[in-house]
Amino acid sequence: MVSMGVAYFFWYRGLRVLGPTRTAVYANLQPIIALAVAWAFLGEIPTIFQGVGAATIVAGVFLTRS
């Protein structure tokens, strides 16, 4: 419940500061964050396909920001 409140706080702050279009681009980072949390807290080992997917997401975010 607290995590949802924190997530909404950052989402609405991003909307106010960056605007809706730029904030929506960063929503694509959610799978990378989930991968990092699963690796850190659950001990899951990322696969090569997940690494390629994360790199693709980061490249997409970088390209839309450029």
Secondary structure, 3 states (H helix, E strand, C coil): CHHHHHHHHHHHHHHHHHCHHHHHHHHHHHHHHHHHHHHHHHCCCCCHHHHHHHHHHHHHHHHHHC
